[in-house]
Amino acid sequence: MAEIVRMPKLSDTMTEGVVAKWHKKVGDAVSEGDLLADIETDKATMEFESFVDGVLLHIGVPEGGTSPVDTILAIFGEKGEDFSDLLKEEPKAEVVEEKKAAPKQEVNIPIAQPTSKKVEAVKLTPVVITNSNGRIMVSPLAKKLAADKNINLSMVNGSGDGGRIIKRDIENYNGSGTVANFVGVEKYTEVEVSQMRKVIARRLGESKFSAPHFYLTMDIDMDNAIAARKSINEVAPVKISFNDIIIKAVAAGLKDNPTVNSSWLEDRIRYNEHVNIGVAVAVEDGLLVPVVRFADGKSLSQISAEVKDYAVRARDKKLQPEDWEGSTFTISNLGMFGIEEFTAIINPPDACILAVGGTKQVPVVKNGVVVPGNVMKVTLSCDHRVVDGVAGSKFLNSFKKYMENPVVLLGAQNI
């Protein structure tokens, strides 16, 4: 008897999925456990295995198509079996096939010049080779080489299969490509919004406009933290970053101030006794927030190893839903990108997020004398429905105490 397999809900926030690739075609015999398709959710591209045996009779969502959760993904049964009744019984769901990237328009717009010289329009030859997702087709090695050499991939002709950019194309690139002159030409490229970016836009928009944000900024003297990190890394089993120390200090500060470790749940407020720290990680399509669970009870080495593993798996799109669910507080650190100070949007349902800037050497006053010092600025974004100014300030003062006195924060068991 024919059986329907539906678009699965692969994350807590997933409302629709994109079939990035089918690994089976109509007429193929499929066994339970066979890889059926790659499905792009709002947070990752995940492999979807068949949980039925049979012949693939019907594909409900074409490769590159988008469909809501629980609509027909595929129908299985016996070879030649009539499944038309199943389709009639099913409510008609709109399946959006991903638009193929439109051919680039050659636009010739002369720009007025202050002299009488003739302005010649420049004809451009499109060189960007994209797949059905609108992304440049490039091998991972070529992509890394291009980044190392600061080469714009859109200017490189690919010599691999189907125009794919490969290693030798980057090595042989002479800086000219096929586009010799951009003077007098307006040009742009449009790409479809990814599932991840859609959900980021929706959730952060809801957070910003529904949660009344307010912000508290504080300077942190980093001299002792710098010295402590240097000493710790001489004995620690793994190298410790400043971000690892920040996570540990935040966890300790939350235990001191449980009001900040909370969530707004519309008709009630949840005060969490456990401390799960979400750590914002930038990926190609947006931002993921994997969670360091029970961070207050973990050593710096454990935190460091866990965050490094999350960062690698996030960029490889191998994180699972359990990796990014359940945070009670979030940290967003842009210090390594040269940002001195910024404000972050709260990651719901958390009540607060800490924005961490870079450490800068500035003149400071110590014991009445101006001396060189290292200062890091942090800004706490608070949901005023849950956390008031005094509670947020007390948390920041606890965090400051631990960062400026690492001996208070760290015992031997925490390294």
N, C-alpha and C positions, 0 to 999 in steps of 0.2 A: 504494500500500500504506500502511495506517495506520501512524503513527509516534508513539511516546510521547515527550513532553517532561517531564523530571523536575524536581522541586524542586531548584534549583541551590544549591551551597555557595558563598556569596558572601563569606564571611570565614573566616579560619583557625579561629575558635572556634564557628562556626555549626553547630548540630546540628538545628535546625528553623527553619522560616520561617513568617511570617504574610502572607497575601495581603491587603495593605491595599486594593488596588483592581484590578479587572479593566478593561482598556481595550478588550477584545473580548468578544463573547458567542457562544454556540454558534450555528453556522450562518454566521458571518462568514468571508469569505475573508481570509487572512492571508499577507503576503509576508515574506520574510526581511528583518530589520531593522525591522519594524513594532513599535511599543511594545505589548507584550502585557499586562504587569501591573506594579504597584508591589509590591515584596516587602520586608517589614520584617525585617531581620536583628537580631542582638543588638546592633548598633552603629549602624545607619542604615537608612533606607528608600531602596531603590535601584530604579531603573527596569530592568526585565528585557525585553530585546528578543527577538523570535522569531528563531530561526536555521533555521527550515524554512518552506517554502511549502505552502499547502494550506488546507483548510476546517477551522475549529475544530469538532471533532465532540463533544468531551467535556471538561468542566472537572472536574478531580479534587479541587480544593480551593476551596471557596466563598469569596467575599469575606468577609474577617474571620476565616477559618479558619486553623488551625495544623496543619502537617504536617511530619514529619521530612524531612531532606535525602534525595534520591534516590527519594522516592515519586512517584507519578504527579501531575504538575501539570496536564497537559492532553494530549489526543490529537488529532492532525491527520491528515487524509487527504482522500479525494475525497468530494464531497457524496453522502450516502446510504450510504456505505460501512459495512459491519458491522465493528465493532471489539470485539465481545463476547469473542472469544477472547483478546484482549490483557488484558482485565480478569480473565479466569479464570486466566490464567497468572501473574498478578501476585499476590504475597503480600498478604493483606488488611492494609492499614495504617490505623491509627486516625487519622481526621482530626477534630480538635477544632474545632467551630464556636465562635467567640467568643460568650460570653454577652452578650446585650443587657442594658444597665443595667436592673436591676429598678426598678419604680416606687418612688419614695421613700415610706416608711411614715410616716403621720401619727401621731406618738407623743405622747400627752398624759399626762404624768407629774406630778401635783401634788406640789409640794415642801412639806414641813411648815414652817409658819411659827410663830414664837414667840408670835404673837398669835392671837386668836380670829377674825380676819377670814377670810372664805371665800376660798380659793385657786381661781381660775378657770383651767381648762385652755385653752390657746391652740391654735387650729386653724391649721396652716401650709398655705399653698398652694405646692407645689413650683414653682420658677421656673427651675431649671437645665435648659437644653435641651442634650442631648448627642447625639452621633452613635453609630454602632454600636461605636466604640472606647471609649465611655464618657467622651470628652473634651468639654468645653464647646465648642459651635460658635460661633466668634468670628472676625471678620476680623482680619488682621494689624494694620491701622491701629487698629482698636478695642482690640485687645489692648495695643498700645503706649500709647494714650491712657489706658487704664485703669491701667496700671502707673505712668504719670506722675502721675496724679491719686490714686493709692493707692485705687482702687475695687475691691472684691471682685466679680469677674465673676459669682459664683454668686447675687448679689443683683440682677442686672440682667435685665430682660425684653428679649428680642431681637425686633426688628421686621422682620428680613430674611427671606429665603426659609427656610422650615422652622424659624423661630424663631432664626435666626443673629443674633448680636449684631453690630451694625455701628456705624459712627462716630457717627451721630446718637443712638443709644441711650446712648452714654457721655456725649455732650455734654448730653443732656436729663435725665440721671440726677440725681435730687434728694436721693439719700441714703436714701430710704425703701424703694424697691422695693415688692414686694407682701407682704413679711414685716414686720409692724409690731412684733412683740414676741416675743422668744425666752425670756422668763421662764418657768421651770417646764417647759421642754421639752428633752429629750435628742435629739440628732440626729447622724447621721453619713452619710458617703457612701463606698461601696466601689468601687474600679476594678480592672480586670484588671491583672496585673503585665505590663509590657512585656517584649519579648524582651531589650532592653538591660539592664533591671534584673535579669532572671533570671540573665544571664551574669555581671553584676557581683557578684551575691550568691554565685554558685557559685565564681567564680574567687578572689574575695577571701576567701571562707570557706576554700577550700583553702589559700590562701597563709597566712592567719593561723594555721590549726590544723596545718599540715604544716611550715611553715618556722619554726624557733625564732627569733623576733624578739628583738633587744635594741636599746636606744636610747641615743644619745649626743647631749647637748645642749650648745650653745656660744653665747656672746654674740659678736656681730660689731659692732665700732665702725663706724658708717656715715657719720661726718663727711666723710671723704675721698671716699667714693662719692657722697654728695650733691653735693659741690662738683664732682666730675668729671662727673657727669651734666649738671649745669647748663652746664658749659663745652662738653661734647660736643654738646649740643643747640643750641648757637649756631652750629655748623658742620656738623653731620651732615645728610645728605640726607633722613633720616626721623627722627622723634622717638624717642628711646631711653627705654625704661622701666627701672626698677630690676630687673624680672624678666629683661630682656635681659642686663643686666650679670651677674646671678646665673647665668644659663645659661652665659655665657662663662667665668665663674670656676669653675663646676662642671666644665666641659669641661677647663680647664687643670689643675684639681686631679686629675681622673681620669687625665690623661696622666702626672702625677707619681706616681700611686698606682694602677697597673693592676690590683692585686688587687681593688679595689673595683668596677672596671669588668668585672664577671664574671657568670656564670650557673651555677646548679646544674642539672645535667642527669641527676640520679639516679645514673648509673654513672660520671660524669666531671664535671669542672669546666671551663668554657670561660672563658678569659681573653681578653677582646676587645681588639684593638689599635686598632680604630676606636671613635669616640665618638659614639653616637647618643642624644640626650637626649629622653626622653619628657616632654611638658609637659601636665599634667592640665588639661583644659578642662571646665567644668561646662556641661551642656546640660539641656534640659527633662526628659528621662527618666533622667538619671544623669550619668555621667562618661565622657569619651573622652580618650585619651592619644595625640594625634598626635606624630610624631617629627621632631625637628630633626636631620637626618643630618649627620655629620662636623662637628659643632658647633665642634670645636676649630680647624678651618680656616676658619671663616666670620667675617666682620666683624660688629660690633654691628648695623650697618644691615641686613645680610642676615638676621641672626637676627630682628630686629624685624619686618621685612616678612613673613618666613615665619610667625612666630607669629601676627601679625594676620590673615593669610590663613587659617590653620588655624582660628582662633577663629570667623571668619565662616562658613566652610564647615561647621564642626562644628555650629553652631547652626542652619544651614539643612539639615542632614542630607545634605550633599553630599561628605563625606569618602569616600575609597575605601580598600579594605583595605591598599593599599601605604602609605597615609598613617599608619596606626597600628601597623604591624608593624615589628619589628626594633629596639626600644629596647634599650640596654645599661644605662641608668640613668634614673630618673624624678625629676622635681621636682613637688611639690604646694605651691602658694603660696596661702595664705589671708590674707595680710597686708592685701590691699585690702578685706577684709571686716571688718577690725578685730580679727582674731584675733592674739593676742600669741604664743601657743605651742601646739603640738599635735603628736601623733604620727600618722604615716601608715602604712597597711598596704602592704607590698612588692608591687609590680606584677610578677608572675612573667612570664618567667623571670629578671628582674633580681635581683641580690643585695642591692641597696640602693635606698632612696628618701629624698629630702631634703624634710622638711616645713619650710616657710618662713613665719614669722610676720611681723607688721607691725613697722615701725620706731617706737620710742617714745622720747620725750625724757625722760631721767632724769639724776640727778646721777651723775657719774663722777669718778674720781680720775685726774688727769693731772699728772705731775711733782710729786706730793705735794700737789696742790691740788684741792679739789672744785669742778668746773665743770659747766655743762650739757653733756650729750652725747646723741647719737642712737644707740640700740642696737637691733639686730635679733636675735631668737632663732631659731636653726635647730636642728632635731632630725633626726639621721640614724638611720633604721631599718635594721638590718643582719640578714641571714640568717646565723646563727651557723655554719651548715654550711659556709659559704664564707669569710666575713669575720670575723675576730676583733676584739677590742677595740682592739688596737694599730693594726691596719690602718685601722679606721674612724677612730680618733683622728688618725692621720697625714693622712688625707684631709681631715678637718675643719680641721686646722691649715693645710694648703695652701690650702683654700678661704678661710679667714680671712685669710691673707696676701694673696691676690689682691683680696679685697673691701676690705680696709683700706689697700691700696696699689695703687690702680688703674693707676698709672703702670707698675708691674711687669707688669700684665696687658695693658695696652693700648698698642700702638704706633699710629702714624698709619694703618697698613694695616688695623687692626682696628676703625676707627671707621665 
